[in-house]
Amino acid sequence: MNENENISMSWPGDVVHARVKNVLADGVVSDDERKYLLETLQKLIGGTLEELQQTTHVSELMLDDVPSVNFSGHTFCLTGEFVFAPRSLCAEAIERRGGKVATAVSKKLNYLVVGGLGSPEWKHGSFGTKVEKAMALKRAGASLLVVHEDRWANSLSSNPA
């Protein structure tokens, strides 16, 4: 990892690097630490290899755990494939609640909503430019939140149109 520092400077390499570094700090890798690293990698890639062969879904490590999503006056960007509805209908639901929808990730963004079905490319390790840019902005101090479609959809009922 030290020889490939550029990988450890951006998501998801920074997550893996930090966790491996922590585990190796005392020079001994316990069974619990090995299990911790395996669970980290499985969360990152979206499950076990057997599960990945059957489905695509979103990595849990990149998501912010927020109690609810606020729509009015906030700017959203959508990425991935959605269970709720096609992306255009998701955008309409946001706009009916006073939110704005952007097509790209920027510092002005409040929420990046990640579709529950992910994206077919994610199964093969490419998380897409929206997710990568959001993670880079977050590392640089931006206050944008990356939320799963489920959290977003559950918030629709508490923010009627």
C-alpha positions in Angstrom: 0.0 0.0 0.0 2.9 2.4 0.7 4.2 1.8 -2.8 0.8 2.7 -4.3 0.0 5.7 -2.2 -2.3 7.2 -4.8 -4.7 4.3 -4.3 -4.8 5.0 -0.5 -5.6 8.7 -1.1 -9.0 8.2 -2.7 -12.2 6.3 -2.0 -12.4 3.3 -1.5 -8.7 2.8 -1.2 -8.5 5.2 1.7 -11.0 3.1 3.7 -9.1 -0.1 3.1 -5.8 1.6 3.8 -6.9 3.0 7.2 -8.4 -0.3 8.3 -5.4 -2.4 7.3 -3.0 0.1 8.9 -5.0 -0.1 12.1 -5.0 -3.9 12.1 -1.2 -4.0 11.4 -0.3 -1.4 14.0 0.7 -4.0 16.7 2.4 -6.3 14.3 -0.1 -9.2 15.0 -3.2 -10.0 13.0 -5.7 -11.7 15.3 -8.7 -13.8 14.1 -11.0 -10.9 15.1 -8.9 -8.5 13.1 -8.9 -10.8 10.1 -12.7 -11.1 10.4 -13.0 -7.3 10.6 -11.0 -6.9 7.4 -13.0 -9.5 5.6 -16.2 -7.8 6.6 -14.9 -4.5 5.5 -14.0 -5.8 2.1 -17.3 -7.6 1.8 -19.2 -4.4 2.7 -17.1 -2.5 0.2 -17.7 -4.8 -2.7 -21.3 -5.4 -1.7 -21.2 -9.0 -0.2 -19.5 -12.3 -0.6 -18.3 -13.5 -3.9 -21.2 -15.9 -4.1 -23.7 -13.1 -3.4 -22.0 -10.8 -6.0 -22.5 -13.4 -8.7 -26.3 -13.2 -8.2 -26.9 -9.5 -7.7 -25.6 -5.9 -7.7 -26.1 -3.6 -4.7 -24.6 -0.7 -3.0 -21.6 -0.6 -0.8 -22.6 0.2 2.8 -19.3 1.9 3.6 -20.0 5.0 1.5 -23.4 5.8 2.9 -24.2 8.4 5.6 -26.6 7.2 8.3 -29.0 10.0 8.6 -32.4 9.8 10.3 -34.2 11.4 7.5 -33.8 13.4 4.3 -34.9 17.1 4.1 -36.2 18.1 0.7 -37.2 21.8 0.8 -34.4 24.1 -0.4 -31.9 21.2 -0.8 -30.1 20.1 -3.9 -30.1 16.4 -4.9 -28.2 14.3 -7.4 -29.3 10.8 -8.3 -27.0 7.9 -9.3 -27.5 4.2 -10.0 -30.7 2.3 -10.6 -33.7 2.8 -8.4 -36.3 0.4 -7.0 -38.8 3.2 -6.2 -39.2 4.3 -9.8 -37.3 5.4 -12.9 -34.9 8.2 -12.2 -37.1 10.8 -13.9 -39.9 10.0 -11.4 -37.6 10.1 -8.5 -36.5 13.6 -9.6 -40.2 14.7 -9.9 -40.8 13.5 -6.3 -37.9 15.7 -5.1 -39.1 18.7 -7.0 -42.7 18.4 -5.7 -41.3 18.6 -2.2 -39.3 21.8 -2.9 -36.0 20.2 -3.7 -33.8 20.8 -6.7 -32.2 18.1 -8.9 -28.7 18.5 -10.3 -27.2 16.2 -12.9 -23.7 16.3 -11.5 -22.0 16.3 -8.1 -20.6 19.6 -6.8 -19.9 21.5 -3.6 -23.4 22.9 -3.7 -25.0 19.5 -3.5 -26.7 18.5 -0.3 -27.6 14.9 -1.1 -26.3 12.2 -3.5 -29.0 9.5 -3.5 -27.7 6.1 -4.5 -30.3 3.8 -6.1 -30.9 0.5 -4.3 -30.1 -1.5 -7.3 -26.8 0.1 -7.7 -25.4 0.0 -11.2 -24.2 -3.0 -13.2 -20.7 -1.5 -13.4 -20.4 -1.5 -9.6 -20.4 -5.3 -9.5 -17.1 -5.1 -11.3 -15.5 -2.5 -9.0 -16.3 0.8 -10.9 -18.4 2.9 -8.6 -18.9 5.7 -11.2 -17.8 9.3 -11.3 -20.7 10.6 -9.1 -19.8 8.5 -6.2 -16.1 9.0 -6.6 -16.5 12.8 -6.8 -18.9 12.8 -3.8 -16.3 10.9 -1.7 -13.5 13.3 -2.8 -15.6 16.3 -1.9 -16.5 14.8 1.5 -12.8 14.2 2.2 -12.2 17.8 1.4 -14.8 19.0 3.9 -17.9 19.3 1.9 -21.1 18.7 3.9 -22.9 16.7 1.3 -24.6 13.4 2.4 -24.5 10.2 0.5 -27.8 8.4 1.2 -29.3 5.1 0.1 -32.5 5.1 -1.8 -34.3 3.4 1.1 -33.6 6.3 3.5 -34.6 8.8 0.7 -37.9 6.9 -0.1 -38.8 6.6 3.6 -38.4 10.3 4.0 -40.9 11.0 1.2 -43.9 10.2 3.4 -42.7 12.6 6.1 -42.3 15.4 3.5 -45.7 15.3 1.6 -45.8 16.9 -1.9 
